[in-house]
Amino acid sequence: MDLKREECSQLFPSEQICSHPFYVAGQGFILFVRCNMVEQSGSCRFGIFLCTNLKLKDSTGVSVNYEFAARTRPSGHFVSKYNASHTFTDRSSSGSRDFFSVPWVTFLADDNPFFIDGVLHLRLDLKV
């Protein structure tokens, strides 16, 4: 998922951007990002989530291992920022409420190494 800095700035204070639905092992998923208020710090943070709002084929749910990564400069390589295991049931989600571990203003700053030419490049690796 690639997001322009302008798209990210429009997430504040409570918007979200969703990917197109995609399917892994016959199960439908959506990736979405949003601005989150993190109560411990009292500040807004960048959040990224994997969810399903589609009827799962297996009524007991589907278990996945997943990893979110972001491309960084100057190397241009993806850096793993969050990984987890989760069993999805109907309309459930899992992810990180504070993906970059920095306040919103710092996330959007020009010197943020995760924006390359004004674009944030995010990657999801998903194993069922």
C-alpha positions as CSV (number, residue, x, y, z in Angstrom):
1,M,0.0,0.0,0.0
2,D,1.5,3.3,-1.1
3,L,0.2,6.5,0.5
4,K,1.2,10.1,-0.4
5,R,2.1,12.4,2.5
6,E,-1.1,14.5,1.7
7,E,-3.3,11.4,2.0
8,C,-1.7,10.6,5.4
9,S,-2.2,14.1,6.7
10,Q,-5.9,13.9,5.8
11,L,-6.2,10.9,8.2
12,F,-6.0,13.4,11.2
13,P,-8.0,13.3,13.5
14,S,-10.2,10.3,12.8
15,E,-10.2,9.2,9.1
16,Q,-9.1,6.0,7.6
17,I,-8.0,4.6,4.2
18,C,-8.8,1.1,3.2
19,S,-7.2,-1.1,0.5
20,H,-9.1,-3.0,-2.0
21,P,-10.2,-6.4,-0.7
22,F,-7.8,-9.2,-1.3
23,Y,-7.9,-12.9,-0.9
24,V,-5.5,-15.4,0.7
25,A,-6.4,-19.1,0.9
26,G,-10.0,-18.2,-0.1
27,Q,-10.4,-15.7,2.7
28,G,-11.2,-12.0,2.1
29,F,-9.1,-9.4,3.9
30,I,-8.7,-5.6,3.9
31,L,-5.7,-3.5,5.0
32,F,-6.5,-0.2,6.5
33,V,-4.6,2.7,8.0
34,R,-5.9,5.5,10.3
35,C,-5.0,8.1,12.9
36,N,-5.4,6.7,16.4
37,M,-5.5,8.4,19.8
38,V,-3.2,6.5,22.0
39,E,-4.4,7.0,25.6
40,Q,-1.1,6.2,27.3
41,S,0.7,9.1,25.5
42,G,-2.4,11.3,24.9
43,S,-1.3,11.9,21.3
44,C,-2.4,10.7,17.9
45,R,-0.4,8.0,16.1
46,F,-0.3,6.2,12.8
47,G,-2.1,2.9,13.0
48,I,-2.2,0.0,10.5
49,F,-4.6,-2.9,10.6
50,L,-5.5,-6.2,8.9
51,C,-9.2,-7.1,9.0
52,T,-11.9,-9.2,7.5
53,N,-15.5,-8.0,7.3
54,L,-16.4,-10.8,5.0
55,K,-18.1,-14.1,5.9
56,L,-15.3,-16.5,6.6
57,K,-15.6,-19.9,4.9
58,D,-14.6,-21.7,8.1
59,S,-17.0,-20.8,10.9
60,T,-14.3,-21.2,13.5
61,G,-12.2,-18.5,11.8
62,V,-8.8,-18.4,10.1
63,S,-5.4,-18.2,11.9
64,V,-2.7,-16.1,10.3
65,N,0.8,-14.9,10.9
66,Y,1.5,-11.5,9.5
67,E,4.1,-8.7,9.3
68,F,3.8,-5.1,8.5
69,A,6.9,-3.3,7.0
70,A,7.7,0.1,5.7
71,R,10.3,1.2,3.1
72,T,13.0,3.5,4.5
73,R,15.5,5.9,3.1
74,P,18.3,6.1,2.2
75,S,18.5,2.3,1.6
76,G,15.0,1.9,0.1
77,H,14.7,-1.5,1.9
78,F,11.6,-2.5,3.8
79,V,12.0,-2.6,7.5
80,S,9.8,-4.9,9.7
81,K,7.9,-2.7,12.1
82,Y,5.2,-5.1,13.5
83,N,4.4,-8.8,13.4
84,A,1.8,-10.9,15.1
85,S,-0.4,-14.0,14.9
86,H,-4.2,-13.7,15.0
87,T,-7.2,-15.8,14.6
88,F,-9.8,-13.9,12.6
89,T,-13.5,-14.4,13.1
90,D,-16.2,-12.5,11.3
91,R,-15.6,-8.8,11.2
92,S,-12.5,-8.8,13.4
93,S,-9.2,-6.9,13.0
94,S,-5.7,-6.9,14.3
95,G,-2.8,-4.5,14.0
96,S,-0.8,-1.7,15.5
97,R,-2.3,1.4,16.9
98,D,1.2,3.1,17.0
99,F,3.0,1.6,14.0
100,F,6.0,4.1,13.9
101,S,6.1,4.8,17.7
102,V,6.1,8.6,17.2
103,P,3.5,11.3,17.6
104,W,1.5,12.4,14.6
105,V,3.4,15.6,14.0
106,T,6.7,13.7,14.0
107,F,5.3,11.1,11.6
108,L,4.4,13.7,9.1
109,A,7.6,15.7,9.4
110,D,9.8,16.2,6.3
111,D,12.7,14.4,7.9
112,N,10.7,11.2,8.5
113,P,12.8,8.4,6.9
114,F,9.7,6.4,5.9
115,F,8.5,9.0,3.4
116,I,10.5,8.6,0.1
117,D,9.8,11.4,-2.3
118,G,6.6,12.2,-0.4
119,V,5.3,8.6,-0.5
120,L,4.9,6.1,2.4
121,H,5.5,2.5,1.1
122,L,3.9,-0.2,3.3
123,R,4.0,-3.9,2.9
124,L,2.0,-6.8,4.4
125,D,3.4,-10.3,4.5
126,L,0.6,-12.8,5.3
127,K,0.7,-16.5,6.0
128,V,-2.3,-18.6,6.6
